[in-house]
Amino acid sequence: MPDTYGPWFIQSASKLVIDLLHAGFLTRGAAVLGNLYHRDNVIVGPALVEAADMEGREAIYPRILLSPAVIREWDNGKSTRGSTLVIEDMLGRRIVNPFSLPFTGGEAILDSFVDLNFHLREIHATIDEQISTLEVQNRQKHAEKWRYMRNLIEGPILSAEPTLRPYWNQVAPGDRP
């Protein structure tokens, strides 16, 4: 596998997670390495079985888990050193960070990128609304998944990307440090 394929895949998965979260849907899954066979509309293979098994047994919360093989490849990749695309969640699992910044830059570039791609203010409001609604409906297990997402963003994600904190906290652009 080319060294640059892993980051591309994880960035693509990140975009999907953000888009679904922005639309009010939680996502969970697993990324694995292995053989996969495609023919017309049929996909089979040991990688599909491993991903489905890992997702069903271990994902539980809204996150994309990484298999041990993916983690080994990631840790050995030259293009991934120092990247925040992969982080450790509160439960000690290596996962995809959907809010990893692909660059460092000035405030104007960052404002534009975050507003167009991450939708943090809207996602924050959606998460709070979902938790509140689900608690009123006494759907605690579902509310817990939304709380996990909020804690993931406020903990490991904002620790990995501290420049995103003002966007999450809904600070007006002129009030940012």
Buried (B, 14 or more C-beta within 10 A) or exposed (E): EEEEEBBEBBBEBBEBBBBBBBEEEBBBBBBBBBEBEEEEEEEEEEBBEBBEEBBEEBBBBBBBBBBEBBBEBBEEBEEBEEBBBBBEBEEEBBBBBBBBBEEEEEEEEBBEBBBEBBBBBBBBEBBEEBBEEBBEEEEEEBBBBBBBBBBBBBEBBBEBBEBBBBBBBEEEEEEBE
